[in-house]
Amino acid sequence: MNKTIVVSVTATKTHPKYHKSFVTSRRYKVHDEKNQFKEGDAVTFVQCRPLSKDKRWRVLYEVKK
């Protein structure tokens, strides 16, 4: 996938009845115009117009550690 990165977003949720915490994750295909990000980079992305069948997000910037 040229100019595309896959970003995984994890969240901790609590079950409403049993009050047990569990981890969920979701993967987003994000547009990277300059191919400047590599695996392991933390990025911020926003929603945009549909760029392809699965891409509706674009990268804003890399989060500094």
Biopython code that builds the backbone (N, CA, C, O; Angstrom):
import numpy as np
from Bio.PDB.StructureBuilder import StructureBuilder

atoms = [
    (1, "MET", "N", (0.847, -1.180, 0.000)),
    (1, "MET", "CA", (0.000, 0.000, 0.000)),
    (1, "MET", "C", (0.888, 1.237, 0.000)),
    (1, "MET", "O", (1.511, 1.567, 1.009)),
    (2, "ASN", "N", (0.938, 1.897, -1.105)),
    (2, "ASN", "CA", (1.734, 3.103, -1.230)),
    (2, "ASN", "C", (0.976, 4.282, -0.624)),
    (2, "ASN", "O", (-0.221, 4.440, -0.861)),
    (3, "LYS", "N", (1.671, 5.107, 0.157)),
    (3, "LYS", "CA", (1.105, 6.290, 0.808)),
    (3, "LYS", "C", (0.013, 5.933, 1.820)),
    (3, "LYS", "O", (-0.888, 6.735, 2.066)),
    (4, "THR", "N", (0.088, 4.753, 2.398)),
    (4, "THR", "CA", (-0.894, 4.327, 3.390)),
    (4, "THR", "C", (-0.178, 3.696, 4.571)),
    (4, "THR", "O", (0.746, 2.902, 4.396)),
    (5, "ILE", "N", (-0.609, 4.052, 5.770)),
    (5, "ILE", "CA", (-0.133, 3.381, 6.972)),
    (5, "ILE", "C", (-1.350, 2.836, 7.709)),
    (5, "ILE", "O", (-2.450, 3.377, 7.596)),
    (6, "VAL", "N", (-1.144, 1.766, 8.459)),
    (6, "VAL", "CA", (-2.218, 1.184, 9.257)),
    (6, "VAL", "C", (-1.932, 1.522, 10.712)),
    (6, "VAL", "O", (-0.898, 1.142, 11.261)),
    (7, "VAL", "N", (-2.865, 2.243, 11.329)),
    (7, "VAL", "CA", (-2.703, 2.706, 12.706)),
    (7, "VAL", "C", (-3.644, 1.910, 13.594)),
    (7, "VAL", "O", (-4.837, 1.801, 13.310)),
    (8, "SER", "N", (-3.105, 1.357, 14.666)),
    (8, "SER", "CA", (-3.912, 0.610, 15.623)),
    (8, "SER", "C", (-4.174, 1.494, 16.837)),
    (8, "SER", "O", (-3.245, 2.044, 17.428)),
    (9, "VAL", "N", (-5.447, 1.627, 17.204)),
    (9, "VAL", "CA", (-5.846, 2.438, 18.354)),
    (9, "VAL", "C", (-6.426, 1.492, 19.397)),
    (9, "VAL", "O", (-7.387, 0.772, 19.125)),
    (10, "THR", "N", (-5.838, 1.496, 20.594)),
    (10, "THR", "CA", (-6.325, 0.627, 21.661)),
    (10, "THR", "C", (-7.037, 1.456, 22.715)),
    (10, "THR", "O", (-6.676, 2.602, 22.979)),
    (11, "ALA", "N", (-8.052, 0.853, 23.310)),
    (11, "ALA", "CA", (-8.822, 1.521, 24.360)),
    (11, "ALA", "C", (-9.178, 0.501, 25.432)),
    (11, "ALA", "O", (-9.407, -0.672, 25.136)),
    (12, "THR", "N", (-9.222, 0.954, 26.665)),
    (12, "THR", "CA", (-9.642, 0.108, 27.772)),
    (12, "THR", "C", (-11.085, 0.430, 28.098)),
    (12, "THR", "O", (-11.436, 1.585, 28.340)),
    (13, "LYS", "N", (-11.914, -0.593, 28.102)),
    (13, "LYS", "CA", (-13.331, -0.410, 28.386)),
    (13, "LYS", "C", (-13.716, -1.258, 29.589)),
    (13, "LYS", "O", (-13.004, -2.191, 29.960)),
    (14, "THR", "N", (-14.840, -0.925, 30.190)),
    (14, "THR", "CA", (-15.363, -1.676, 31.323)),
    (14, "THR", "C", (-16.736, -2.222, 30.957)),
    (14, "THR", "O", (-17.580, -1.504, 30.421)),
    (15, "HIS", "N", (-16.946, -3.488, 31.249)),
    (15, "HIS", "CA", (-18.234, -4.108, 30.963)),
    (15, "HIS", "C", (-19.292, -3.504, 31.881)),
    (15, "HIS", "O", (-19.068, -3.403, 33.087)),
    (16, "PRO", "N", (-20.451, -3.096, 31.332)),
    (16, "PRO", "CA", (-21.444, -2.392, 32.152)),
    (16, "PRO", "C", (-22.061, -3.242, 33.261)),
    (16, "PRO", "O", (-22.412, -2.716, 34.317)),
    (17, "LYS", "N", (-22.196, -4.521, 33.039)),
    (17, "LYS", "CA", (-22.831, -5.368, 34.054)),
    (17, "LYS", "C", (-21.816, -5.991, 35.016)),
    (17, "LYS", "O", (-22.026, -5.990, 36.229)),
    (18, "TYR", "N", (-20.721, -6.521, 34.474)),
    (18, "TYR", "CA", (-19.768, -7.270, 35.285)),
    (18, "TYR", "C", (-18.593, -6.434, 35.783)),
    (18, "TYR", "O", (-17.822, -6.908, 36.619)),
    (19, "HIS", "N", (-18.434, -5.211, 35.296)),
    (19, "HIS", "CA", (-17.396, -4.273, 35.738)),
    (19, "HIS", "C", (-15.979, -4.817, 35.549)),
    (19, "HIS", "O", (-15.064, -4.466, 36.294)),
    (20, "LYS", "N", (-15.817, -5.663, 34.562)),
    (20, "LYS", "CA", (-14.493, -6.167, 34.250)),
    (20, "LYS", "C", (-13.891, -5.302, 33.152)),
    (20, "LYS", "O", (-14.570, -4.958, 32.184)),
    (21, "SER", "N", (-12.620, -4.952, 33.301)),
    (21, "SER", "CA", (-11.927, -4.154, 32.294)),
    (21, "SER", "C", (-11.379, -5.065, 31.205)),
    (21, "SER", "O", (-10.895, -6.163, 31.482)),
    (22, "PHE", "N", (-11.459, -4.598, 29.967)),
    (22, "PHE", "CA", (-10.897, -5.338, 28.852)),
    (22, "PHE", "C", (-10.373, -4.351, 27.823)),
    (22, "PHE", "O", (-10.770, -3.186, 27.790)),
    (23, "VAL", "N", (-9.480, -4.841, 26.991)),
    (23, "VAL", "CA", (-8.816, -3.999, 26.002)),
    (23, "VAL", "C", (-9.404, -4.296, 24.627)),
    (23, "VAL", "O", (-9.534, -5.454, 24.231)),
    (24, "THR", "N", (-9.758, -3.234, 23.908)),
    (24, "THR", "CA", (-10.208, -3.366, 22.532)),
    (24, "THR", "C", (-9.251, -2.588, 21.635)),
    (24, "THR", "O", (-8.609, -1.634, 22.074)),
    (25, "SER", "N", (-9.165, -3.000, 20.388)),
    (25, "SER", "CA", (-8.322, -2.272, 19.447)),
    (25, "SER", "C", (-9.038, -2.177, 18.111)),
    (25, "SER", "O", (-9.857, -3.025, 17.758)),
    (26, "ARG", "N", (-8.707, -1.124, 17.382)),
    (26, "ARG", "CA", (-9.283, -0.907, 16.063)),
    (26, "ARG", "C", (-8.179, -0.415, 15.146)),
    (26, "ARG", "O", (-7.331, 0.380, 15.551)),
    (27, "ARG", "N", (-8.193, -0.889, 13.909)),
    (27, "ARG", "CA", (-7.165, -0.518, 12.942)),
    (27, "ARG", "C", (-7.756, 0.418, 11.898)),
    (27, "ARG", "O", (-8.834, 0.168, 11.358)),
    (28, "TYR", "N", (-7.033, 1.500, 11.623)),
    (28, "TYR", "CA", (-7.455, 2.488, 10.635)),
    (28, "TYR", "C", (-6.409, 2.548, 9.534)),
    (28, "TYR", "O", (-5.210, 2.521, 9.811)),
    (29, "LYS", "N", (-6.860, 2.630, 8.282)),
    (29, "LYS", "CA", (-5.953, 2.888, 7.169)),
    (29, "LYS", "C", (-5.888, 4.395, 7.001)),
    (29, "LYS", "O", (-6.899, 5.049, 6.748)),
    (30, "VAL", "N", (-4.677, 4.941, 7.145)),
    (30, "VAL", "CA", (-4.472, 6.384, 7.189)),
    (30, "VAL", "C", (-3.573, 6.798, 6.034)),
    (30, "VAL", "O", (-2.581, 6.131, 5.737)),
    (31, "HIS", "N", (-3.927, 7.907, 5.381)),
    (31, "HIS", "CA", (-3.177, 8.415, 4.234)),
    (31, "HIS", "C", (-1.919, 9.134, 4.703)),
    (31, "HIS", "O", (-1.986, 10.026, 5.550)),
    (32, "ASP", "N", (-0.774, 8.746, 4.151)),
    (32, "ASP", "CA", (0.529, 9.351, 4.444)),
    (32, "ASP", "C", (1.110, 9.825, 3.117)),
    (32, "ASP", "O", (1.736, 9.044, 2.400)),
    (33, "GLU", "N", (0.911, 11.085, 2.788)),
    (33, "GLU", "CA", (1.244, 11.624, 1.467)),
    (33, "GLU", "C", (2.718, 11.461, 1.113)),
    (33, "GLU", "O", (3.035, 11.145, -0.033)),
    (34, "LYS", "N", (3.628, 11.668, 2.067)),
    (34, "LYS", "CA", (5.058, 11.667, 1.769)),
    (34, "LYS", "C", (5.765, 10.368, 2.151)),
    (34, "LYS", "O", (6.987, 10.279, 2.030)),
    (35, "ASN", "N", (5.029, 9.369, 2.606)),
    (35, "ASN", "CA", (5.630, 8.106, 3.068)),
    (35, "ASN", "C", (6.725, 8.348, 4.098)),
    (35, "ASN", "O", (7.782, 7.720, 4.033)),
    (36, "GLN", "N", (6.487, 9.248, 5.046)),
    (36, "GLN", "CA", (7.526, 9.624, 5.998)),
    (36, "GLN", "C", (7.450, 8.879, 7.324)),
    (36, "GLN", "O", (8.379, 8.974, 8.125)),
    (37, "PHE", "N", (6.383, 8.146, 7.578)),
    (37, "PHE", "CA", (6.232, 7.458, 8.852)),
    (37, "PHE", "C", (6.562, 5.983, 8.704)),
    (37, "PHE", "O", (6.286, 5.371, 7.672)),
    (38, "LYS", "N", (7.159, 5.421, 9.751)),
    (38, "LYS", "CA", (7.538, 4.018, 9.723)),
    (38, "LYS", "C", (6.881, 3.285, 10.888)),
    (38, "LYS", "O", (6.209, 3.905, 11.712)),
    (39, "GLU", "N", (7.066, 2.000, 10.958)),
    (39, "GLU", "CA", (6.450, 1.176, 11.993)),
    (39, "GLU", "C", (6.930, 1.603, 13.376)),
    (39, "GLU", "O", (8.126, 1.797, 13.590)),
    (40, "GLY", "N", (6.008, 1.745, 14.300)),
    (40, "GLY", "CA", (6.337, 2.134, 15.661)),
    (40, "GLY", "C", (6.149, 3.609, 15.948)),
    (40, "GLY", "O", (6.203, 4.011, 17.110)),
    (41, "ASP", "N", (5.931, 4.431, 14.933)),
    (41, "ASP", "CA", (5.708, 5.861, 15.142)),
    (41, "ASP", "C", (4.309, 6.097, 15.701)),
    (41, "ASP", "O", (3.345, 5.459, 15.279)),
    (42, "ALA", "N", (4.210, 7.021, 16.655)),
    (42, "ALA", "CA", (2.907, 7.430, 17.184)),
    (42, "ALA", "C", (2.475, 8.664, 16.405)),
    (42, "ALA", "O", (3.213, 9.647, 16.334)),
    (43, "VAL", "N", (1.283, 8.617, 15.822)),
    (43, "VAL", "CA", (0.815, 9.716, 14.984)),
    (43, "VAL", "C", (-0.568, 10.180, 15.423)),
    (43, "VAL", "O", (-1.309, 9.449, 16.080)),
    (44, "THR", "N", (-0.895, 11.404, 15.046)),
    (44, "THR", "CA", (-2.233, 11.952, 15.230)),
    (44, "THR", "C", (-2.867, 12.050, 13.851)),
    (44, "THR", "O", (-2.237, 12.516, 12.902)),
    (45, "PHE", "N", (-4.127, 11.604, 13.744)),
    (45, "PHE", "CA", (-4.790, 11.631, 12.446)),
    (45, "PHE", "C", (-6.213, 12.137, 12.596)),
    (45, "PHE", "O", (-6.808, 12.057, 13.671)),
    (46, "VAL", "N", (-6.754, 12.666, 11.487)),
    (46, "VAL", "CA", (-8.099, 13.241, 11.484)),
    (46, "VAL", "C", (-8.898, 12.653, 10.326)),
    (46, "VAL", "O", (-8.341, 12.117, 9.369)),
    (47, "GLN", "N", (-10.197, 12.767, 10.438)),
    (47, "GLN", "CA", (-11.090, 12.271, 9.399)),
    (47, "GLN", "C", (-11.103, 13.242, 8.220)),
    (47, "GLN", "O", (-10.988, 14.454, 8.402)),
    (48, "CYS", "N", (-11.244, 12.702, 7.016)),
    (48, "CYS", "CA", (-11.301, 13.530, 5.809)),
    (48, "CYS", "C", (-12.250, 12.870, 4.812)),
    (48, "CYS", "O", (-12.919, 11.889, 5.138)),
    (49, "ARG", "N", (-12.304, 13.400, 3.625)),
    (49, "ARG", "CA", (-13.160, 12.822, 2.588)),
    (49, "ARG", "C", (-12.634, 11.433, 2.224)),
    (49, "ARG", "O", (-11.465, 11.138, 2.472)),
    (50, "PRO", "N", (-13.464, 10.588, 1.648)),
    (50, "PRO", "CA", (-12.992, 9.261, 1.246)),
    (50, "PRO", "C", (-11.897, 9.353, 0.181)),
    (50, "PRO", "O", (-12.088, 9.968, -0.869)),
    (51, "LEU", "N", (-10.764, 8.741, 0.462)),
    (51, "LEU", "CA", (-9.643, 8.735, -0.472)),
    (51, "LEU", "C", (-9.583, 7.432, -1.261)),
    (51, "LEU", "O", (-9.020, 7.389, -2.355)),
    (52, "SER", "N", (-10.159, 6.385, -0.712)),
    (52, "SER", "CA", (-10.266, 5.099, -1.396)),
    (52, "SER", "C", (-11.384, 4.323, -0.719)),
    (52, "SER", "O", (-12.151, 4.882, 0.064)),
    (53, "LYS", "N", (-11.475, 3.046, -1.020)),
    (53, "LYS", "CA", (-12.544, 2.232, -0.442)),
    (53, "LYS", "C", (-12.469, 2.194, 1.083)),
    (53, "LYS", "O", (-13.502, 2.241, 1.751)),
    (54, "ASP", "N", (-11.273, 2.112, 1.635)),
    (54, "ASP", "CA", (-11.100, 1.965, 3.082)),
    (54, "ASP", "C", (-10.486, 3.178, 3.773)),
    (54, "ASP", "O", (-10.536, 3.268, 5.000)),
    (55, "LYS", "N", (-9.911, 4.111, 3.020)),
    (55, "LYS", "CA", (-9.206, 5.243, 3.634)),
    (55, "LYS", "C", (-10.104, 6.461, 3.767)),
    (55, "LYS", "O", (-10.592, 7.003, 2.776)),
    (56, "ARG", "N", (-10.315, 6.887, 5.026)),
    (56, "ARG", "CA", (-11.069, 8.106, 5.308)),
    (56, "ARG", "C", (-10.360, 8.950, 6.360)),
    (56, "ARG", "O", (-10.985, 9.779, 7.022)),
    (57, "TRP", "N", (-9.072, 8.741, 6.512)),
    (57, "TRP", "CA", (-8.284, 9.425, 7.527)),
    (57, "TRP", "C", (-6.983, 9.903, 6.912)),
    (57, "TRP", "O", (-6.487, 9.306, 5.956)),
    (58, "ARG", "N", (-6.423, 10.989, 7.462)),
    (58, "ARG", "CA", (-5.111, 11.463, 7.020)),
    (58, "ARG", "C", (-4.280, 11.853, 8.231)),
    (58, "ARG", "O", (-4.819, 12.249, 9.265)),
    (59, "VAL", "N", (-2.976, 11.739, 8.098)),
    (59, "VAL", "CA", (-2.050, 12.016, 9.194)),
    (59, "VAL", "C", (-1.885, 13.519, 9.350)),
    (59, "VAL", "O", (-1.721, 14.238, 8.365)),
    (60, "LEU", "N", (-1.930, 13.989, 10.592)),
    (60, "LEU", "CA", (-1.626, 15.394, 10.871)),
    (60, "LEU", "C", (-0.151, 15.558, 11.198)),
    (60, "LEU", "O", (0.555, 16.315, 10.532)),
    (61, "TYR", "N", (0.318, 14.851, 12.224)),
    (61, "TYR", "CA", (1.709, 14.969, 12.638)),
    (61, "TYR", "C", (2.087, 13.783, 13.512)),
    (61, "TYR", "O", (1.234, 13.016, 13.960)),
    (62, "GLU", "N", (3.401, 13.651, 13.746)),
    (62, "GLU", "CA", (3.905, 12.601, 14.621)),
    (62, "GLU", "C", (3.921, 13.115, 16.053)),
    (62, "GLU", "O", (4.280, 14.267, 16.299)),
    (63, "VAL", "N", (3.536, 12.275, 16.986)),
    (63, "VAL", "CA", (3.539, 12.643, 18.400)),
    (63, "VAL", "C", (4.955, 12.460, 18.926)),
    (63, "VAL", "O", (5.546, 11.392, 18.770)),
    (64, "LYS", "N", (5.494, 13.494, 19.543)),
    (64, "LYS", "CA", (6.846, 13.423, 20.098)),
    (64, "LYS", "C", (6.821, 12.666, 21.411)),
    (64, "LYS", "O", (5.902, 12.826, 22.215)),
    (65, "LYS", "N", (7.834, 11.841, 21.625)),
    (65, "LYS", "CA", (7.910, 11.051, 22.858)),
    (65, "LYS", "C", (8.670, 11.784, 23.932)),
    (65, "LYS", "O", (8.831, 11.266, 25.037)),
]
sb = StructureBuilder()
sb.init_structure("model")
sb.init_model(0)
sb.init_chain("A")
sb.init_seg("    ")
for serial, (resi, resn, name, xyz) in enumerate(atoms, 1):
    if name == "N":
        sb.init_residue(resn, " ", resi, " ")
    sb.init_atom(name, np.array(xyz, "f"), 0.0, 1.0, " ", f" {name:<3s}", serial, name[0])
structure = sb.get_structure()
